[in-house]
Amino acid sequence: MLAAALKDTRWQRTSPSCAPRLGVAAVRAAYGHELDALHVEGLVRALPSVCADS
C-alpha cells in the first residue's frame, strides 16, 4: 500500500519545487506536533531521500 501511494506522488517528488515544499511542510509538522529533538533529527535525516532531485 505504501509503495502504491509513493508511486502516485512520483510527479510531485520529481518536481523542482519538491525540496522547498517539503521543507516548509516539515517545519510546520515539527512545530505543529511539537516534536522533540530526537524526532526532529530523524525527520531531517529522512527528508533528502523523498525528493528525486535531492
C-alpha positions as CSV (number, residue, x, y, z in Angstrom):
1,M,0.0,0.0,0.0
2,L,2.8,2.4,0.8
3,A,4.6,1.6,-2.5
4,A,1.4,2.4,-4.4
5,A,1.0,5.7,-2.5
6,L,4.6,6.7,-3.3
7,K,4.1,5.8,-7.0
8,D,1.1,8.1,-7.1
9,T,3.3,11.0,-5.9
10,R,6.2,10.5,-8.3
11,W,5.3,13.6,-10.3
12,Q,5.4,15.7,-7.1
13,R,8.7,14.1,-5.9
14,T,10.4,14.8,-9.2
15,S,9.2,18.4,-9.4
16,P,11.9,21.1,-8.9
17,S,9.6,22.5,-6.2
18,C,9.7,19.3,-4.2
19,A,12.5,20.2,-1.8
20,P,11.2,23.7,-0.9
21,R,7.7,22.5,-0.4
22,L,8.9,19.5,1.6
23,G,11.0,21.8,3.8
24,V,8.0,24.1,4.6
25,A,5.8,21.1,5.4
26,A,8.5,19.6,7.6
27,V,8.9,22.7,9.7
28,R,5.1,23.1,10.0
29,A,4.8,19.4,11.1
30,A,7.7,19.6,13.6
31,Y,6.2,22.8,15.1
32,G,2.6,21.6,15.0
33,H,3.3,18.2,16.5
34,E,5.8,19.6,19.0
35,L,8.5,17.1,18.0
36,D,11.3,16.7,20.4
37,A,15.0,17.0,19.3
38,L,15.4,13.3,18.5
39,H,12.4,13.2,16.2
40,V,13.3,16.4,14.5
41,E,16.8,14.9,13.8
42,G,15.1,11.8,12.3
43,L,12.9,14.0,10.1
44,V,15.9,16.0,8.9
45,R,17.8,12.8,8.1
46,A,14.8,11.3,6.2
47,L,13.9,14.4,4.1
48,P,16.7,14.2,1.5
49,S,15.5,10.8,0.3
50,V,12.0,12.0,-0.5
51,C,12.6,14.3,-3.5
52,A,14.1,12.7,-6.6
53,D,16.2,15.7,-7.4
54,S,17.9,15.9,-4.0
